[in-house]
Amino acid sequence: MEIIVTSLEESIKLGEKLGTVLHPGMLITLSGDLGAGKTTFTKGIALGLGVQQIVNSPTFTILKQYTGNYQLSHFDAYRLEGQEDDLGFEEIFESDDVCVVEWANFIEDILPEERLEIIIKKIDETSRCFVLKAIGQRYHEVCKELER
């Protein structure tokens, strides 16, 4: 499934729409070049989940958690390439938290198999192409909800 947006506001609205159809324990992985809009999209997801706090990149802290309708765990795995220590992320992935992981390829070996993978491709300064790949039935249902 591909969705094109033409502004920052549309990226946030798409994330917000996704956030409204997510359920506890779901995992969203985000990939794309630096500046593609992964954190901006996550801000929208947080809005859809009812998070009132300001959401920003967890680049230096690796994990930030927010409370809304469900707990949102927002990971940035960019600095974890080659990391082999047990950071306890598996416990969070197995919890009821909605998890959003930026740069998920760096921790691929500990991610649950079922998830919604989203690749954000920069088209130009404001336009993006979101490529969604649902892995698992409940994620296929989420994509169907987004199409409505």
N, C-alpha and C positions, 0 to 999 in steps of 0.2 A: 504494500500500500504506500503510495506517495502523496504527500500534501505539500503544495507550494504556498508560501506566505510572502507578502511583499513589504512587510514593515515589522518593526520591533513590537508594536502593539499587537499585530496578528500572531506573532510567535507566542506572546504571553497569553493571548486568548486561546490559542490551540492548546497550550499547556494547561490552562484553567479548565478547558473542556475535558481534557484527559483526566485531570485531577478529580473531576466530579464523578467519573465512572470507575475509578480504582477502588479496590477492596483491601482490607487488612491482609498483610503478608505478601503483597505484590511487589515485584522487582522490575524497575525500568532501568535499562542501561543506555547511556548516551555516549556517542562517539562523534567526532568531527574535529576539524582543525582548530587550532587556537583562534578564538574570536568568532567561532561559528555560531555561538549563542546557546551553549549548553546550560549555563547558569541562568540566563534570561528565561529559557524554556522552563527550568526548574522553578523559577519564581511564579510562573503561571500555574504549574502543578500545585504548588503550595497554596495559591489562592483558591484553586478548586477544592482543596482539602480543608479549607477554612482556617489556614494558618494566618494569624494576625501579625506575627513578628516579621521584621525585615529579613529577607533571605539573601545571603551573599555567598560567594565562593568559599568553600572549605579548603582551598588549595594548601594553606599552611597548617591547618588543624586536621586535615584529612576527613573529619567527620563532624557534621553539625546536625543537631536534632531539634525539631520544632514540633509544637503541639497544635493540632487543629482537630478536625473530626476524627482523624487517626494520627498517630505519631508518624512524622516524616523523618527518616534518616537519610541525609544528603551526604554522599561520599564524593571525594575527589581523589582518585587513585593515581594521579599523574606522578606524584613523588614516590610511588611504591614499586616502580619497575625494578625487578630483581629482588624485592623484599621477600625474605623467607621466614621471618618471625611470625608467630601466631598472634595476630592482632585482635582476635575475638570477633571478627566480622561475621563468621558463620553463624554465631548465636543471634546476631541481629537479623541476618537473612532468614533465619528460621522462626523469627518472632512475628508478631502481628503488625510490625512497622511497615509502612509503605517505604520502600527503599529506592532511591535514585542514585545511580553510580555513574559519575563522569569518568571517562578514561578507563572503562571497565576492562579493556584488553590487558591492562597491567595486572589484574587480579583474576583473570579468566579461570584459573585452576580452582578457585574457591567459590565461584558463583554457582548458584543453583542452575540446573539445566533449563527449567521453565522460566520464561521472562519475556518482556517486551523489549526488543532491541530497537533503538532508534539511532539512525545515522543522520546527522545534520550536515547538509552540503551547502556551502556558501555559493550563491549564484552571482550576486553583486553586493554592493554595500548594504542594502537593506533586505534583499530577497533571499529566502532560504528554501531548500527542498528537504522535507522530513521524510525519510524512508523508514517505514515501520515494518518490523518482522516479528510476528507473534510466534512464540514457541510455547505450546501448551494450549489446551482448550480454553481455559479461562481468559487467556490473553487474546485469543481469536474473538471471543465475545466482546472484549474491550474494544477491539478494532471495529467490530460491527457497530457498537454504540457510537464510536467516533464518526462513522460514515453517515449517521442519521442527522 
